[in-house]
Amino acid sequence: MTNRTLTRPLAVVTGASNGIGYELAKQFAQNGFDLLVTATGPSINEAAQTFEAIGAHVETVQADLANYNGVETLYHQIQATGRPVDAIAINAGVGMGGEFAHETDLQDELNLINLNVVSSVHLAKRVVKDMVDQGKGRILFTSSIAALMPGPFEAVYAASKAFIQSFAEAIRNELKDTGVTVTSMMPGPTDTNFFHRAGMDDTKAGSDKKDDPAEVAKQGFEALMEGKDAVIAGSPKTKLQGNVSKVLPDTANAEIHRKLSEPGSGNK
């Protein structure tokens, strides 16, 4: 192990091959971190070249975090570095749009829960203990402003983010005297392939102008480094939408969300 790797902090980023995760990894690289990055497919190796060009030493792991062995594979690779994890962005996730009763597929929904919820808990379980034992660390969960409201036509996705939001806030409180901080990042609609993969191109949320993932990631990274509990990341419009939803009743929030996510709403 070189002196360089002994002195530079190490960050782990999941879902780092594109979108917000890719931009988060760039933020870490630009701010003096080495990286261990993961995604499901080989595109993570192409992304790693970008991070290395910025100056980071990068290790990659191809793993499907929606299954137990995928998370264990990632954690074993973390251990194999022989280095403490200074920061981790638990970011990997997937969305899904459609009417729950007839349009969405159960297996896809269970996979969403496995990736968005189960893998986040699993990975946190492994890493948090190590961070507490070393007396320091920073954890960033990618939540969503969808965590603040019921999500008609994204029912399982919004519920998965509400879980992450509650989980992050709870363990943050547990860890308050340990030197380990927990930050929740809540983006709004962001210009990634999220809506296309979720089958939501014809929705208002999918067709409207979206936030820049680089801006979202920068705000999330800065909140993490400042040790903040949560940040609504993105444009002023997104911040306003998130803050308004905190004070409205769930029935009103559900109607607002419906106008954005109902199939065909992008054509109205």
N, C-alpha and C positions, 0 to 999 in steps of 0.2 A: 504493500500500500504506500503510495507516494505521500510526500509532505503536503502536496496540493489537496489530496482527498482527505487528509487528516484535518485540514484547516477549513475547508469549505463545508457549509451545511448541506444536508441531503433532504430533498423533498420527494415525496411519492405523489403521483397524480394518476388517478384512474380515468379511463375514457379520454385519453389524451391525444388520440389520432386526429380529431377534428373538433370544430365547434368551441364551446366554452372551455372544455378541458385542454384543448390544444393551446388556446390563448393563456390559460392559467400556467401551463408548463413554460410558455415563453416568458411570462412574468417572473417566474422563479429563476429561469436561466439568466434573464437580464439583471437580476438582483443578487447574483453571486452564488446561487445554489447549484449543486449537482442534482441529477434527476434519476429516478427510477420511474419509468412510465409504462402504462399498460393499456391495451385495448384488445378486442377480440381477434382482429385480423392482422395481416402483414403490413397494412398501411402505417402501423405504429413505427416501423423501421424507417419509413420515409420521413415521418414527422421528427424522429430522433435526429436526423441529419440537420434539420433546421435548428433544433435546440443546441446541437453541438457547434454549429456555426456561430451561435451567439456566445459560446464560451463554456458551456456546461459539459461535464463528463456525464454521459447518458447510458443507462442500461435499460433494455426493453424486455417486457414480458408479454407474450401473447397468451391470454387466458380469458375464458368465458366466465365472468364473475357471477352469472346467473345460476351457476351450480357450485356446490360446496367445494369440490376439488379445485375449481378455478381460483377461488379465494385462497385456499391453502397453498396452491402453487405460487401465487403472488407473495404470500407471507413468507414462504420458505426462501424465495428470492430476496426479499427484504433482509431476512436474517443472514443470508449468504454474503451480503455486502460487508458484514462485520462492522457496520457503521450505525450509529444512532440515527433514528429518523427525527429530524428537527421540525418538519412540517409534512402534513399529508392533506391532500385535497381528495375527499371521497366524493367523486363527481359523476362516475359512470351511471347512466340512467337512460330510460327510454320512455316515450309517450305513446298514447293510443287514443284515437278519437272514434266516435260513433255511438249509436244508441245501445245501451247496455242490454236491453231485452232481446234484440234481434240482430244487431249489426256486428257486434264485437265477438271475438273468438275466446272461449274460456282458456284455452292453452296459452294464447298470447297474453291474456290478463295475468295468469299465474306466473308466466315468465317475467312480466313487468314487476310483479310483487317480489319475485326472487331477486331481480337485479336491483330495483330501486330501494327495497326495504331490507330483505334478508341479507344480501351481500354487504350492505352498509353496516348493519349491526354486527355481522360476522367479522368484517375487517376491523371495525372499531374495537371489537372485543379483543382481538389480537394485539393491535397497535397501542391502544390506550394504556394497557397494563405496562408495556415497555416504557412508554413516555412517563408514566407516574414513577416507575422505578428509577428512571434517570433524572427525574425532578424537573423536566422541561419538555415542551413540545407545543405545536400549534396544529389544530385540526379544523379544516374547512369542509363543511357539508354543503353541497349544492342542493338547496331547497328550491322554492319557487314562490312567486306571489300567489300561485294556485293553492299553496298551503293555507292561505288566509281566507279561503272561501270554498263552498261546495262547488264542484265542477261538473255540471250537467254536460253530457256527451264527452266528458273526460273523467268519468266518475272514479275509476280505479286509479288513474294517474294522479288526480288531485288528492285523493285520499292517501296515496303513497307519500306525497310531499308533505301532507299534514302530519303524517307519522314522523318523517325525518325532522320536521320543524320542532315537534314536541320532544323527540328523542335528543336532539342537539341541545335544546334549552335545559333539559333535565340533567344531562351529564355535565353540562357546563357548570351547573350549580354544585353538583357532586365534587367537581374537580377544582373548586375555586381556591383552595389552599395548597394545591399541589405543584404549581408552576406550569400546569398544562392549561391552555386556553382552547375554547371551542367557539367557532364562529359559523353562523348560518348565512349563506348567500342566497338571496331571493331575487332571481331575474324575472322579468316579464317576457313577453314574446321577443325572441332574439333571432337574428338572421343566421340560422344554422340549418342543417337538414332535418331538424326535429319535426317540423310540421309535415314534411313530405313523408318521412318514415312513419309518422303517426296516422297517415291517411287523411290529413286535414287541409289539403291544398285548397279545397273549395269552401273553407270556413272564413269568416271575417278575420279571425286572428291569424289564419294562415296566409291570407292574401294582402293584409294591411302592411304598411311600413313597420319594420322591426328594429330593435336595438342592435348596435354593433357589438359582436361578441368580445372584441378586444377591449372595448370600454367597460363592458360588464365584468370581464376578468380582472381588469386593472382595479376597479372599485372593490371587488371581492378580495383581491390580494392585499390591498391597502388596509381593508378592515381586519383581515387576518393578522397582519403584522402589527396593527394597533391593539389587537386583543379585544376587538368589539364583539358583542354578543350576536349581532345580526346586522345585515345591510340589505336594503332593497336596491338592487344593482341595475343600472341602466339609465335611460333618459329621464328628464324631469316628468314626462307624461307617465312613465312606469312608476316612478316614486309616488306621484300623486295618486295613481290608481291603487297602489298598495296601501297607502296610508288611509285613503277613504274607506277601503274594504275593512279596515280594522274597526271602524266605528259603525258600519251598517249591520243590520241583522242578517243572519244567514239566508233568510228567504229572499231578501233584496239582492244579496251578493250572488245567489244562485241564478236569479233572473238576468243580472248583468253578464255573468259568465256565459249563460245560454246564448245570448246575442252574439257572443264572440266565437263560440265553439259549435253551434248547431250546424250540421251538414247542410250545405247550400247557402249559408248566411253570407258567404263571400260574393255571391251573385246578386244579392238584393240591393 
